Amino acid sequence: MSLVRGIGGYETPQAPNDFQRTSIEHVYSQVAAMESIATNVEGEGTATRKQMQPGKRKVKTGCTTCSKIRRVKCDEAKPFCVRCTSTGRKCDGYDINANPRSRKCEVALAKTSPNRHPPTAVSAASMAMSLPRPLLADISGTQVERFYFNCFRTIAGEAVGIRHKYNAMFWKETVPQYCYEVESMKHAFIAFGAAYHNFQTAGERADPSAPPSKTERFIIQQYSLAMKGLAQDTQQVSVRRRYGITLISCIAFFCIEMLRNDWHAALTHLSNGLQLMANLPDEVSDLLNNPEKWSQGSDTSHARVLYMLRLLSRWEVAMRLITGDFRPRLTLRTYEARKLDASAGTDFNTLEGIYEAVDGYCQDASAFAWLTRNHQGDTHFWAQHRPKLQHSVLMERSRLIGNNICFFQSNSDMNALSMQDNIFFNASILRHKGATLILRMLPLPGIYDMSPEPGEIAQFEDFIRAAVNLRDLLVGTTVGKLVEENANVDLAVVPTLYVTGSSCRDERLRKKILSLAMEWPRRENLWDGPALRHMLDVNGLRSSRSTSPVANLASETVKWSSSLPGMWF
């Protein structure tokens, strides 16, 4: 049997000639629907926002940098304004002849003009949350808008981010800077902050079709302003700038819909973002391929693109938990470059190195599993040289990574690990074991075709012990004291348990692994472990809150499937 578009010969998506082939109008076809919703919201009493006039009005007060160069509102802090210093700019000070407005007058005006703010469901207790002084003037807008923007800035790195060296830079610096400069993105992340705050205070939205609350109407209003303004904000800007605005907006819209419990819309936004990232034009690809050129001085262009690639790659394989017929473009492209390199990512001596190595190995295992998804137990297929070679390369990578993990475990420095690092280390061990088990099972007959061998059972029992060890760490009393950033995100435990358990040929062990997934005690990013398990119905282990995903997505690249995914790590 020959491979057609299979191992080493699958087709790769071709980049479009220009950005217009994946235009904003095509990527975000929901704008009209959002406009309709926003119109209804405004008709219920929400004040209509005045249309933004083209260009920026002249700013007459504040520091010289803000008022005469950047033409933005200055917070007028002395001796240097926070608006400049917080973004790495040099503040040139103040013109002694200027006549700045009193900040007290602005506060008094806000108090005497309550109708200036859109009505929301923000309680008095919530609004009593103090706005840190530097954030009060970070963005233009109402007090409510600034409050929710502050909510976004407070939680973004932990609620959405991944464990990566550029995580803090991206969420604390890059995204806020875009929001200062791009009106549509400001509204997008205000909506994100409001959606997250509403999720924390009101809980999961049980029925996406139910009439929205006042807070939800505010979210929809901001969401609509972002969607409508996106096309205008991406006109007459460079291709790099256009892609940056669009991709970060994709991320915001995806998070908003996840928090609103609308998986259909969330996955549509994610699919659009993945399509853009998989088809980067040369001008944007250069940022990724030439780090020395785009990492000089204060230039973070390479770091921004690299982080978005890693973030979307993680979300791409995540999509496959609930979508069966989805081509993982980013994962496949990365795997193609190192499919015959058994040493790729295996040389490390730090905890971050372990995490990077396991992450890359799991993504490559996912790509290989997708490429061979129709050949499990096909002895003729696995006898061919190419799939057999690539399978052996991945297994050798697994062995090298496993040896390095064992060496790291025997190191005395392990005793000095923080609880957060210990959790991530054990999560990496679990993911490594799960990916290796999946690869071992690919050439073997299916679940019901043959009884498992004793060695196979021992490997799954070892996987279960690793999962139980991690679970005990997470529910321990000391975990509640964690305050470090990213202490509770990007573990990918629930999907690892789900996919690995689904491939186990021993019924007793399979149910045990899937039960661990169903009862996992810890939240995992916006891909909440407990929320995910409510969608699953595996071998009779159905959650009491199980829901059915939407039947179909409009995108031709995404098709809902009730069958088990090929892989998700």
C-alpha positions in Angstrom: 0.0 0.0 0.0 1.5 3.3 -1.0 1.2 6.5 0.9 -0.8 9.2 -0.8 -0.4 12.6 0.9 0.9 10.5 3.8 4.1 10.3 5.7 6.6 12.7 4.2 4.4 13.4 1.2 1.3 15.2 2.6 0.4 18.4 1.0 1.2 21.7 2.8 -1.1 24.7 2.6 0.0 27.3 0.1 0.4 30.8 1.3 -1.9 33.3 -0.5 -0.4 35.9 -2.7 -1.6 38.7 -0.4 -3.6 39.3 2.7 -6.7 40.2 0.7 -7.3 36.5 0.0 -8.0 36.0 3.7 -9.6 39.4 4.2 -11.2 40.6 7.3 -14.6 40.5 5.7 -14.0 36.8 4.9 -12.4 35.8 8.2 -15.1 37.5 10.3 -18.4 36.8 8.6 -20.2 37.2 11.9 -20.0 41.0 11.9 -23.5 41.5 10.5 -25.0 39.2 13.1 -23.1 41.1 15.9 -24.3 44.4 14.5 -27.9 43.2 14.7 -27.4 42.1 18.3 -25.8 45.4 19.2 -28.6 47.3 17.7 -31.1 45.4 19.8 -29.0 46.0 22.9 -28.9 49.7 22.2 -32.6 49.8 21.7 -33.1 48.5 25.3 -31.6 51.6 26.8 -27.9 51.3 26.3 -26.4 54.7 25.3 -25.2 54.7 21.7 -21.5 55.4 21.4 -20.6 58.2 19.0 -18.8 57.1 15.9 -15.1 57.6 16.0 -14.0 60.4 13.7 -11.1 59.6 11.3 -7.7 60.6 12.6 -6.8 61.7 16.1 -7.9 65.0 17.7 -5.1 67.2 18.8 -4.1 66.8 22.4 -3.2 70.1 24.1 -2.2 69.0 27.6 0.2 66.5 29.1 3.9 65.7 28.4 5.6 66.7 25.2 5.8 63.1 24.0 2.1 62.4 24.4 0.7 65.7 23.3 2.9 66.7 20.4 4.4 63.5 19.1 2.0 60.6 19.9 -1.2 62.7 20.0 -2.7 60.6 22.8 -4.1 61.4 26.2 -1.4 61.8 28.9 -2.0 60.8 32.5 0.1 63.8 33.5 2.0 62.0 36.3 5.1 63.8 37.6 8.0 63.9 36.9 7.4 61.5 34.0 4.0 60.2 32.8 3.2 56.6 33.3 1.7 56.4 29.8 5.2 56.7 28.4 7.3 55.0 31.0 5.0 51.9 31.2 5.5 51.2 27.5 9.3 51.7 27.4 9.2 55.2 25.8 11.2 58.2 27.0 8.9 60.9 28.5 10.2 64.3 27.4 8.6 66.1 30.4 6.1 69.0 30.4 5.8 72.4 28.7 5.8 74.9 31.6 3.5 77.2 29.5 0.8 74.5 29.1 -2.4 74.7 31.0 -3.3 71.2 31.9 -6.8 70.4 33.1 -7.3 69.4 36.7 -7.7 65.7 37.2 -10.1 66.6 40.0 -12.4 68.3 37.6 -12.5 65.2 35.4 -13.4 63.0 38.4 -16.2 65.5 39.4 -17.6 65.5 35.9 -17.7 61.7 35.9 -19.6 61.7 39.2 -22.1 64.3 38.0 -22.7 62.7 34.6 -23.8 59.1 35.3 -25.4 58.8 31.9 -22.1 58.9 30.2 -21.5 55.3 31.0 -23.3 52.3 29.5 -25.5 50.5 32.0 -24.0 47.2 33.1 -24.6 44.6 35.8 -21.5 45.6 37.7 -22.3 45.6 41.4 -21.3 48.3 43.8 -19.0 45.8 45.5 -17.3 45.1 42.1 -16.9 48.7 41.2 -15.4 49.3 44.7 -12.4 47.3 43.5 -9.6 49.9 43.3 -8.2 50.8 39.9 -4.4 51.0 40.2 -3.3 54.5 39.6 -1.2 53.7 36.5 -4.1 51.9 34.8 -6.7 54.7 35.4 -5.5 56.6 32.4 -4.2 53.7 30.3 -7.1 53.8 27.9 -9.6 56.4 26.9 -13.2 55.4 27.8 -15.7 55.3 30.5 -15.1 54.2 34.1 -16.8 50.9 33.4 -14.6 50.3 30.3 -11.4 51.1 32.2 -12.6 48.8 35.1 -13.0 45.8 32.7 -9.8 46.6 30.9 -8.1 46.4 34.3 -9.7 43.0 34.8 -8.2 41.8 31.6 -4.7 43.1 32.5 -4.9 41.5 35.9 -5.7 37.9 34.8 -4.7 37.6 31.1 -1.3 36.0 31.6 -2.6 33.4 33.9 -6.1 32.7 32.5 -5.0 32.5 28.8 -1.3 32.3 28.7 1.0 29.3 28.3 4.2 28.6 30.2 6.7 30.3 27.9 9.5 32.8 28.4 7.6 35.5 26.4 4.2 35.0 28.2 4.5 38.0 30.5 5.9 40.2 27.7 3.0 39.4 25.4 0.1 39.8 27.8 1.5 42.6 30.0 3.2 44.7 27.3 2.4 43.8 23.7 -1.4 43.4 24.0 -2.0 46.5 26.1 0.2 48.6 23.7 -2.0 47.4 20.8 -5.1 48.3 22.8 -3.8 51.9 23.4 -3.2 52.4 19.7 -6.0 50.4 18.0 -9.6 51.2 19.0 -11.1 47.9 17.9 -8.6 45.9 19.9 -9.4 48.1 23.0 -13.0 47.1 22.8 -12.1 43.4 22.2 -10.2 43.2 25.4 -12.7 45.2 27.4 -15.2 42.6 26.3 -12.8 39.9 27.3 -12.3 41.4 30.7 -16.0 41.7 31.2 -16.7 38.2 30.0 -14.1 36.8 32.5 -15.4 38.9 35.4 -18.9 37.7 34.6 -17.7 34.1 34.4 -16.1 34.4 37.8 -19.1 36.1 39.5 -22.1 34.6 37.7 -20.7 31.2 36.8 -20.8 29.3 33.5 -23.5 30.4 31.0 -25.7 27.4 30.9 -27.7 28.2 27.8 -26.0 30.4 25.1 -29.4 30.9 23.5 -31.0 32.4 26.6 -31.7 36.2 26.8 -28.5 38.0 27.8 -28.2 39.8 31.2 -27.2 43.4 31.4 -23.5 42.5 31.8 -23.8 40.1 28.8 -25.3 42.9 26.8 -22.4 45.2 27.6 -20.0 42.3 26.5 -21.9 42.0 23.2 -21.9 45.8 22.7 -18.1 45.9 23.2 -17.6 42.8 21.1 -19.7 44.3 18.3 -17.7 47.6 18.4 -14.5 45.5 18.1 -15.8 43.4 15.2 -17.1 46.5 13.3 -13.9 48.5 13.9 -11.5 45.7 12.9 -11.9 46.1 9.2 -11.3 49.9 9.4 -8.3 49.5 11.7 -6.6 47.1 9.3 -6.8 49.4 6.3 -3.8 51.4 5.1 -1.4 49.8 7.5 1.5 47.5 6.7 1.0 43.8 6.2 2.9 43.0 9.4 0.7 45.4 11.4 -2.4 44.0 9.8 -1.6 40.4 10.7 -0.7 41.4 14.2 -4.0 43.2 14.8 -6.0 40.4 13.2 -4.3 37.5 15.0 -4.4 39.1 18.4 -8.1 39.9 17.8 -8.7 36.3 16.9 -7.3 35.3 20.3 -9.5 37.8 22.1 -12.7 36.7 20.2 -11.9 33.0 20.9 -11.5 33.7 24.6 -14.7 35.7 24.8 -16.8 33.0 23.2 -15.2 30.3 25.4 -16.2 32.3 28.5 -19.7 32.8 27.0 -19.9 29.0 26.6 -20.4 29.3 22.8 -18.1 26.6 21.5 -19.3 26.9 17.9 -18.3 30.6 17.6 -15.1 30.0 19.7 -13.8 27.3 17.4 -14.7 29.3 14.3 -12.6 32.2 15.5 -9.7 29.8 16.4 -9.9 28.1 13.0 -9.7 31.5 11.3 -6.6 32.5 13.4 -4.9 29.1 12.7 -5.6 29.6 9.0 -3.9 33.0 9.0 -0.9 31.7 11.0 -0.5 28.7 8.7 -0.4 31.0 5.7 1.9 33.8 6.7 3.2 36.0 3.9 6.9 36.5 3.4 6.9 39.8 5.2 5.5 38.2 8.4 7.4 34.9 8.1 10.7 36.9 8.0 9.9 38.0 11.6 9.8 34.3 12.7 12.7 33.0 10.6 15.2 35.7 11.3 15.3 36.2 15.1 18.7 38.1 15.0 17.2 40.7 12.7 14.0 41.3 14.6 15.3 41.0 18.2 17.7 44.0 18.3 17.5 46.5 21.1 13.9 47.0 22.2 12.4 45.3 19.0 10.2 42.4 20.2 8.8 41.6 16.7 10.3 38.1 16.7 9.2 37.3 20.3 5.6 38.4 19.6 5.2 36.2 16.5 7.0 33.2 18.2 4.7 33.4 21.2 1.5 33.6 19.0 2.8 30.6 17.1 3.3 28.6 20.2 -0.1 29.7 21.7 -2.1 28.9 18.6 -0.2 25.6 18.1 -1.3 24.5 21.6 -4.9 25.5 20.8 -4.8 23.8 17.5 -4.2 20.4 18.9 -6.7 21.2 21.6 -9.4 21.7 19.0 -9.1 18.1 18.0 -10.5 16.9 21.2 -14.0 17.7 19.9 -13.4 18.0 16.2 -12.4 14.8 14.4 -11.8 15.9 10.8 -9.5 18.9 11.4 -6.1 19.2 9.6 -3.5 20.5 12.2 -1.6 22.8 9.8 0.8 24.4 12.3 1.7 21.1 14.0 2.2 19.3 10.6 4.5 22.1 9.4 6.7 22.0 12.5 6.9 18.2 12.4 7.8 18.2 8.7 11.0 20.1 9.5 12.3 17.5 12.1 10.5 14.3 11.3 13.8 12.4 10.8 15.8 14.0 13.7 15.8 11.7 16.7 17.8 14.2 18.7 15.4 17.2 18.2 14.8 18.9 21.4 16.4 16.2 23.6 19.5 18.2 24.9 18.4 20.0 28.0 19.5 20.5 31.6 16.8 22.8 33.0 13.2 22.5 33.9 12.2 24.9 31.1 14.2 22.7 28.8 12.3 19.6 29.8 9.0 21.4 29.3 10.0 22.6 25.8 11.3 19.2 24.9 8.1 17.4 26.0 5.9 20.0 24.4 7.7 19.6 21.0 7.7 15.8 21.3 4.0 15.7 22.1 3.1 18.0 19.2 5.1 15.9 16.8 3.5 12.7 18.1 0.1 14.4 17.5 1.1 15.2 13.9 2.3 11.7 13.2 -0.9 10.2 14.8 -3.0 12.4 12.5 -1.0 11.4 9.4 -1.4 7.7 10.2 -5.0 8.0 11.6 -6.4 5.5 9.1 -3.8 2.8 9.5 -4.0 1.6 13.1 -3.2 -2.1 13.1 -2.6 -2.1 9.4 0.4 -4.5 9.2 1.0 -3.8 5.5 1.2 -0.1 6.1 3.6 -0.4 9.1 5.9 -2.7 7.2 6.7 0.1 4.8 10.1 1.8 5.2 8.9 5.4 5.6 6.3 5.1 8.3 8.4 2.5 10.1 11.4 4.8 10.1 9.5 7.9 11.3 7.8 5.9 14.1 11.2 4.6 15.2 12.6 8.2 15.2 9.8 9.4 17.5 10.3 6.4 19.8 14.0 7.2 20.0 13.2 10.8 20.9 11.0 9.5 23.6 13.8 7.3 25.0 16.3 10.2 25.0 13.8 12.6 26.7 12.9 9.9 29.2 16.6 9.3 30.1 17.1 13.0 30.6 14.0 13.3 32.8 15.4 10.4 35.0 18.7 12.1 35.2 17.0 15.4 36.3 15.0 13.5 38.9 18.1 12.1 40.5 19.6 15.6 40.7 19.8 17.2 44.2 18.3 20.4 42.7 14.9 18.6 42.5 14.5 19.2 46.3 14.7 22.9 45.7 11.9 23.1 43.2 9.0 25.3 44.0 5.5 23.7 44.2 4.6 25.4 40.9 7.7 23.9 39.1 7.1 20.6 40.7 3.6 20.5 39.3 4.8 21.4 35.8 7.6 18.8 36.0 5.1 16.1 36.9 2.7 17.2 34.2 5.5 17.0 31.7 6.3 13.4 32.9 2.6 12.5 32.4 2.4 14.0 28.9 5.6 12.3 27.9 4.3 8.9 29.0 0.9 9.5 27.4 2.5 10.5 24.0 4.7 7.5 24.1 1.9 5.1 24.8 -0.1 6.5 21.9 2.8 6.0 19.6 3.3 2.4 20.8 -0.4 1.6 20.2 -0.5 2.9 16.6 0.9 -0.2 14.8 -1.2 -2.5 17.0 -4.7 -3.8 16.4 -7.6 -1.8 17.8 -9.1 -1.9 21.2 -11.5 -4.8 20.5 -9.3 -6.7 18.1 -6.8 -8.3 20.4 -6.2 -8.8 24.1 -3.4 -6.6 25.6 0.0 -8.0 26.3 1.5 -8.1 29.9 4.1 -5.5 29.1 1.5 -3.2 27.6 -0.6 -3.4 30.8 2.4 -2.6 32.9 3.0 0.6 30.9 -0.5 1.8 31.3 -0.3 1.1 35.0 2.8 3.2 35.2 0.9 6.0 33.4 -1.9 5.8 36.0 0.6 6.0 38.9 2.0 9.2 37.3 -1.5 10.7 37.0 -2.4 9.8 40.6 0.9 11.4 41.8 0.1 14.6 39.9 -3.4 14.6 41.2 -2.2 14.3 44.8 0.1 17.2 44.3 -2.7 19.4 43.0 -5.1 18.6 45.9 -2.4 18.9 48.6 -2.8 21.6 51.2 0.3 23.5 50.1 -1.1 24.0 46.5 -3.6 26.5 47.8 -0.8 28.8 48.8 0.4 29.2 45.2 0.6 32.8 44.2 3.0 32.6 41.3 2.0 33.4 37.7 0.9 30.5 35.6 0.5 28.2 38.6 -2.7 26.8 37.3 -2.5 26.8 33.5 -1.2 24.9 30.5 -1.0 21.5 32.1 -3.0 19.6 29.4 -3.8 16.8 31.8 -7.5 16.1 31.1 -7.0 15.7 27.3 -3.9 13.6 27.9 -5.8 11.3 30.2 -8.8 11.2 27.8 -6.8 10.3 24.6 -4.4 7.9 26.3 -7.2 6.1 28.1 -9.2 5.8 24.9 -6.4 3.9 23.3 -6.0 1.4 26.2 -7.0 -2.1 25.2 -7.6 -3.3 28.8 -11.1 -2.4 29.8 -10.4 -2.2 33.5 -7.4 0.2 33.0 -9.2 2.2 30.3 -12.1 2.9 32.6 -9.7 3.8 35.4 -7.9 6.3 33.3 -11.1 7.9 31.9 -12.5 8.1 35.4 -9.4 10.1 36.4 -10.1 12.5 33.5 -13.8 12.8 34.6 -12.9 13.6 38.2 -9.8 15.7 37.7 -9.9 18.4 40.4 -8.0 21.3 38.8 -8.8 24.0 36.3 -6.7 24.2 33.2 -6.7 27.6 31.5 -9.8 28.5 29.6 -9.8 24.9 28.4 -11.3 24.0 31.8 -10.8 20.3 32.6 -14.1 19.9 34.4 -15.9 21.9 31.6 -14.3 19.6 28.9 -15.3 16.4 30.6 -19.0 17.5 30.6 -18.9 17.1 26.8 -17.6 13.6 26.9 -19.5 10.3 26.8 -16.9 7.6 26.8 -17.6 3.9 27.4 -20.5 4.7 29.8 -18.5 7.2 31.8 -20.9 10.1 31.1 -20.9 13.2 33.3 -24.1 14.2 35.0 -23.7 17.7 33.4 -22.7 16.3 29.9 -23.8 18.5 27.0 -23.7 17.9 23.3 -21.6 20.1 21.1 -23.2 22.0 18.3 -23.8 19.8 15.3 -21.8 21.5 12.6 -19.5 24.4 11.9 -19.7 26.6 8.8 -16.0 26.4 8.2 -15.1 23.7 5.7 -11.9 23.0 7.7 -13.8 22.0 10.8 -16.2 19.2 11.1 -17.7 18.0 14.4 -17.2 14.3 15.1 -18.4 12.0 17.8 -15.5 9.6 17.1 -12.3 9.6 19.2 -9.7 12.1 18.0 -6.4 10.8 16.7 -4.4 12.7 19.4 -4.5 15.6 21.7 -1.7 16.7 24.0 
